[in-house]
Amino acid sequence: MISLLLHLSLALAGDAAASSPAVGAPLTAEAEVPMNLAQLEERAIQDNQSLRKRLLAWERSSERINLERAFFDLRLSLVSERAFDANQDSHRSSLVQQLPLGFTVAATGTTAHDTNGGDDTNLSLTITKRILGGGTWEDSLKGINDAEIDALVSLNELLRAKRQIRLDVRRGFYQLVRASQALGIQETRLAAARKNLEGARLRENPVDIASAQLEVPEREQAVLGAKRAITKAEDSLKLLLGKAPGESMAFDTRFDFRFDEVSPAQDLLVAQTHDESFLNNGLRQKKLERGSRVAGRAVLPSVDLFYRHTYADNGSRSVNLDGSGDDSAGIALNWDIGSRANRARLAIAESDLEESRTDERVLLLEKGAELRELARRIEDARDGIRLQEERIKLAQFQVDLYRQRWEDGKADILEFIRAQNNLEQAKVDLIALRTSYMENLEQYNFASARTVAPAPKPAPVPPPAPVPAP
């Protein structure tokens, strides 16, 4: 049952929401269909080898549950023996069944037959119950329960690895967006520089011509740098997808830019219940608490009660069990005097448990600090975007003003070029701020596990107030 639940959990948690396409221009390549962000994420998850290794680790941990369950399988033992000197054949058999709550049921039988026709048969049924030093339901199922927890921990690690891959792809995608959009602006700046040079030559102003000529190679260099940045970003994405840098691949760089509200205090609570680090620490702590209780009971001597019924052989007949039987009961005590090893195991278990509780407190503090820092970055980027949008409006007004002054002959072209550069650089800075905002938002969502938490239910709409009668 636990394996089925684990498989269902993996299937349900496999896909996170991805950004939908919006305004933008895709980078295309011949004979290649551009891949958007959602497709890139799925391709990276399908082809990632480290994720494949984690999947195998989870499957192995799931099989360990069956290994622990095998402790309660019925055990059969059959032995046949021939004594040459005594000319005697003997056969021994046993069936042993371990049960929860410290019960053991065993059936044993022996048969001996010699060449003189003598037969001897013995069959007994024994029921044993541990009453001290273990024998509880928790003791009996500890191995299975621990294996189930280990499988859940491995599953959480697998899911976290999938989320990390999605985060890495999104980061690489936004770097590609930044580079590709910057290229468009740099190409616009180059076209404007060439146009300015043509205008300066028409005016035959040596100062304007020299200023415009210096601008063209600088803008050409900026275009080349933007193209190299695109190649670098594409290579990084290809590496995440398991492709060689030289392989042909096209990317659709459209994405949905949006502002999102974050609340570190509330999202810390979300992280405590959905982040894999908290979940796994809680699972390990549960396992250690159980191990500490079991180790505490193991310090005591082990005491077993048993009842045995023996089916007797009727010596006057051949192999048979219709003779008078025998019943017996007894008690068995085993104790390593002083229980030094068991006391050491108990001390270790208690120390591990306290360490796990300390890890939980440290994890809570570190997660809270991380979310607050990311929230500050998001807020800074949000404010920067708003201010940059205002700056672009002012820079555009300045460009229009200096263009008019230059066309009217009231200023040289250098002032106009500077105004153009300020405007285009402001646009580049806005792209950087927007993609930085999205990267920080994705990192925040990853750290808080908001993307795996169920969406909050909408508040119930109150019924309309009754309208008073006129």
Residue pairs with C-beta under 8 A, 6 or more apart in sequence:
2 62
2 65
2 148
2 151
3 62
3 65
3 151
6 58
6 62
6 151
6 152
6 155
9 155
10 58
10 155
10 158
10 159
13 159
13 162
13 452
14 162
16 41
16 163
16 166
16 451
16 452
17 451
18 37
18 38
18 41
18 166
19 37
19 38
19 255
19 256
20 256
21 36
21 252
21 254
21 255
21 256
22 254
22 255
22 256
22 257
23 254
24 177
24 181
24 253
24 254
24 255
25 180
25 184
25 253
25 254
26 34
26 250
26 251
26 252
26 253
26 254
27 34
27 176
27 180
27 230
27 250
27 251
27 252
27 253
28 34
28 250
29 248
29 249
29 250
31 248
32 248
32 249
32 250
33 250
34 250
34 251
34 252
35 43
35 249
35 250
35 251
35 252
36 252
36 254
37 169
37 170
37 173
37 252
37 255
40 169
40 173
40 237
40 241
40 251
41 165
41 166
41 169
41 170
43 241
44 165
44 166
44 168
44 169
44 240
44 241
44 242
45 51
45 162
45 165
45 166
47 241
47 242
48 165
48 240
48 242
49 242
50 161
51 158
51 161
51 162
51 165
54 154
54 157
54 158
54 161
55 158
57 154
57 157
57 158
58 151
58 154
58 155
58 157
58 158
61 147
61 150
61 151
61 153
61 154
62 151
62 154
64 147
64 150
64 151
65 144
65 147
65 148
65 151
67 147
68 143
68 144
68 146
68 147
69 144
71 98
71 143
72 97
72 98
72 99
72 100
74 95
74 96
74 97
75 94
75 95
75 96
75 97
76 93
76 94
76 95
77 92
77 93
77 94
77 95
77 96
78 91
78 92
78 93
79 91
79 92
79 93
80 89
80 90
80 91
81 89
81 90
81 91
81 92
82 88
82 89
82 90
83 89
83 90
86 114
87 114
87 115
87 116
88 112
88 113
88 114
88 115
89 112
89 113
89 114
90 110
90 111
90 112
90 113
91 110
91 111
91 112
92 108
92 109
92 110
93 108
93 109
93 110
94 106
94 107
94 108
94 109
95 106
95 107
95 108
96 104
96 105
96 106
97 104
97 105
97 106
98 104
99 105
99 140
100 137
100 140
100 141
101 129
101 135
101 136
101 137
101 140
102 129
102 130
102 131
102 134
102 135
102 136
102 139
102 140
103 127
103 128
103 129
104 126
104 127
104 128
104 129
105 125
105 126
105 127
105 128
106 125
106 126
106 128
107 123
107 124
107 125
107 126
108 123
108 124
108 126
109 121
109 122
109 123
109 124
110 120
110 121
110 122
110 123
111 119
111 120
111 121
111 122
111 319
112 118
112 119
112 120
112 121
113 119
113 120
113 319
119 313
119 318
119 319
120 313
121 313
121 319
121 320
121 321
122 310
122 311
122 312
122 313
123 310
123 311
123 321
124 308
124 309
124 310
124 311
125 308
125 309
125 311
126 306
126 307
126 308
127 306
127 307
127 308
128 304
128 305
128 306
129 135
129 304
129 305
129 306
130 302
130 303
130 304
131 303
131 304
131 305
132 300
132 301
132 302
132 303
133 297
133 298
133 300
133 301
133 302
133 303
133 334
134 294
134 297
134 298
134 302
136 297
138 145
138 290
138 293
138 294
139 294
139 297
142 290
142 291
142 294
145 287
145 290
146 287
146 290
146 291
149 283
149 284
149 286
149 287
150 287
152 283
153 280
153 283
153 284
156 276
156 279
156 280
156 283
157 276
157 280
159 276
159 452
160 276
160 277
163 276
163 446
163 449
163 451
163 452
164 446
165 240
167 442
167 443
167 446
168 240
169 237
169 240
169 241
170 438
170 439
170 442
171 439
171 442
172 233
172 236
172 237
172 240
173 237
173 251
173 253
173 255
174 255
174 435
174 438
174 439
174 442
175 233
175 236
175 435
176 230
176 233
176 234
176 237
176 251
176 253
177 253
177 255
177 431
177 435
178 229
178 233
178 431
178 432
178 435
179 226
179 229
179 230
179 232
179 233
180 230
180 233
180 253
181 253
181 431
182 226
182 229
182 428
182 431
183 223
183 226
183 227
183 229
183 230
185 424
185 427
185 428
185 431
186 219
186 222
186 223
186 225
186 226
186 424
186 428
187 223
187 226
188 424
189 219
189 222
189 420
189 421
189 424
190 216
190 219
190 220
190 222
190 223
192 420
192 424
193 212
193 215
193 216
193 218
193 219
193 417
194 216
196 212
196 215
196 413
196 416
196 417
196 420
197 209
197 212
197 213
197 215
197 216
199 208
199 212
199 413
200 208
200 209
200 211
200 212
200 413
201 209
205 412
205 413
207 412
207 413
207 414
208 412
208 413
208 414
211 412
211 413
211 414
211 417
212 413
212 417
215 417
234 249
234 251
235 245
237 249
237 251
238 244
238 245
238 247
238 249
239 245
241 249
243 249
255 438
257 434
257 438
259 382
259 437
260 441
262 371
262 374
262 375
262 378
262 441
262 444
262 448
263 375
264 368
264 371
264 372
264 375
267 371
267 444
267 448
267 450
268 364
268 367
268 368
268 371
268 448
270 448
270 449
270 450
270 453
271 278
271 367
271 371
271 447
271 448
271 449
272 278
272 364
272 367
273 453
274 449
274 452
274 453
275 367
275 447
275 448
275 449
276 449
277 363
277 367
278 360
278 363
278 367
281 356
281 359
281 360
281 363
282 360
284 356
285 353
285 356
285 357
285 360
288 349
288 352
288 353
288 356
289 353
291 349
291 352
291 353
292 346
292 349
292 350
292 353
295 342
295 345
295 346
295 349
296 346
298 339
298 342
298 345
298 346
299 339
299 342
299 343
299 346
300 339
301 333
301 334
301 335
301 339
302 333
302 334
302 335
303 331
303 332
303 333
304 331
304 332
304 333
305 329
305 330
305 331
306 329
306 330
306 331
306 332
307 327
307 328
307 329
308 327
308 328
308 329
308 330
309 325
309 326
309 327
310 325
310 326
310 327
310 328
311 321
311 323
311 325
312 321
312 323
312 324
312 325
312 326
313 319
313 320
313 321
313 323
314 320
314 321
314 322
314 323
315 323
336 342
367 447
370 447
371 444
371 447
371 448
374 440
374 443
374 444
374 447
375 444
377 436
377 440
378 437
378 440
378 441
378 444
381 433
381 434
381 436
381 437
381 440
382 437
384 433
385 430
385 433
385 434
385 437
388 426
388 429
388 430
388 433
389 430
391 426
392 423
392 426
392 427
392 430
395 419
395 422
395 423
395 426
396 423
398 419
398 422
398 423
399 416
399 419
399 420
399 422
399 423
401 419
402 411
402 415
402 416
402 418
402 419
403 416
403 419
405 411
405 415
405 416
406 412
406 413
406 415
406 416
444 450
445 451
